[in-house]
């Protein structure tokens, strides 16, 4: 898992999705976790690579963006964020459960099992 605080302003249309590709171009990881723009989303993709034997291997890549527990409308919509014309952001984060799963054929290979569930926005 690779963590980066995040950057940018999270465009109103892309909502920061472009940042996933930028990060994946520089860092090879199974899970990318970011924040900064207060969006709450996840995206699952695949990455191809070559094994030491020259075989193509495909593995799941998880892009996870955690939001905030700062309620911009909690003060009647008069916060700095709202006054600057930015929309309210979703509240909450993610619970990540990681596990090692053995392959069906019993060989020495293992696979990372990932379960990602949103937190209840009313927690905390």
N, C-alpha and C positions, 0 to 999 in steps of 0.2 A: 504494500500500500504506500502510495506517495501522497504526502500532504503539502499543499501550498495555500497560503492565505487567500490568494486570488488577486485579481487586478481589474481595471477597467470600470465601465459604468453599466454594463449589462444592457445592451440595446433594447428598445421597446419591442422589437420584433423577434430578434434572435435570443434574447434573454441570456446572453453569455454562452450559448452553445458553441460558438466558434472557438472559444477558449479551450475547449476539450481537444480539438485538433491541434492547436498550437502547443499545448502541453505534451500531448502524445508524440509529437514530432521530436521532442527533446529528451523525454524521460520514458523508459520502458518499465511499465508496472502493470499489475493485475487490477488494481483499484486506484483511482485518482480521486482525492477528496479536496474540495475547494470551498471557499465561502466568498466573502467580500461584497458581492453585489446583492445579497439578501434574497436570492431566488432559492426555490426548493424544488430540485428535480434530480432525476437520475436517468442515465442513458446506458444501454448495454450494447456493446459492439463486439467485433472479433478482430483479433490480430493474428496474422500469419507469420511464422518464423521457421527457420531451418534447424533441425536437430543436428547433433554431432555426426550422425550417420547420413545426413543430407536429405532426410525426409521432411516434408512440409507438415508443420504442426499448427493447428488452429486452436486458439484459446480465447475464452471470454474476457472482455475488458469492461470494467464498471467505471463509469464516470458519475460522481456523486457531488452535488452542490448542496451545501447546508445553508439554511436561511438565517433567521434571527429570532430572538425572543423580545425584540424591541417593537412594541405596538405603536406604529406611527399615528394611528387614529385614536389612541387611548386618551389623548388630551384634546379631543374634539376636532382633530384635523388641523391643528395650529402648529405642528412641529416644523422645524427647519426643513426636513425632508419633503414634506407636503407643500410647504410654501414655495419651494424651488421647482414645483411642477412634477415631482416624481410620484409615481403611483404607490399605493400601499403594497407592501410585500407580504407574502405568506409567512406565518409564524411556524416555528418548529425546526426539527432536525431529523436525524436518522439513527436507528439502532442497527449496527452492523454485527452480524453473528458469523464468525469465521470457523470453519471446521476442515479437517483433512479427511478426504473421502478416498478409499482405495478403489482401484479399478476392478471391474467385474472379473477379469481373467486372473486376478491374484498376483500379477507381476509386481515388481518393486515400484512402479510408477504410482504417484499419488496426484490427486487433483484437489485444488482449493475449492471448498464449498462455501458459497457466499449467500447469505440471506440479508436483504436490506428492507427494513420496514420503517415507515415514517413514525415519528413520535407524535403523541397527541399534542396539538398546539396549545392545549390548556395546561400542560405540565409545566413545572418550573415556576 
